Amino acid sequence: MRRGDKPTKPRVGAKSSVARRSLKNEDPRVHDLEKRLAKAVEREAEALKRRQVAVVSIRLGSPVDCLK
């Protein structure tokens, strides 16, 4: 590089070269795994909410059934 040249800047917003497949061509196993993952995340969120309610109830001194 000569003394007066500016360094080149990377292009902003350059798209990745990897194209996503359409949903019509997606493997049924992937769809099944995504459904199962969504259900598991939902279950974990519900369990976390129950634990938070139990902790708050204990701190406030009111009894709660923690094993629901």
N, C-alpha and C positions, 0 to 999 in steps of 0.2 A: 504494500500500500504506500502510495506516495505521501509526502508530508501534508498536502492540502486536501486530500480526500477525506470525506466524512465516512464514519462507519455506517454500514447498512443496518437499517432497523428491521426487525421481524415484522411480517405482515400481521396486522391486528385482525382478528376474526377469521383467520384461515380455517377452512373446514378440514376435518380429518379425512383421510383417504379411505377409511373403513365405512362402508355403507351398511345401514341396518336393513335386515330382511323385513319384508312385509309380514304382518301378523297372519295373513292367510297361509303362508308357507312355514309357519313356526311349528316346530316339533311338538306333538301333543304331550310329550313327557315334560317339556319346559313349561307348558301351560299348567300341567298338574302340579309341578313343583312350586310354581308361583302361587297357585291357590293354596297349597299346603303351607307355604311360608306366610302368606297373609293371615291365615287362620291362627298360626302359631304366634304371630306378632300380636294379634288381637287377644289371644288367651293370656299372653304375658302382660299386656297392658291392663287387662281386667284383674289379674293377680296382683300386680303392683298397686292398683287402686285399692283393692281390699286390704293389702298390707298397710298402706298409708292411712286408711280409715281406722284400722286396728291400733296403730301407733298413736294417732290423734286421740282416739277414745281412751287409751290407757293413760295418756298424759293428762287428759281432762278428768280422769277418775271414774268414767262411766264404763261398766262392763260391756263387753262385746264378744260374740262368738268368733274367734279368730280362725276356726277351722272350717268355715263355710266354703 
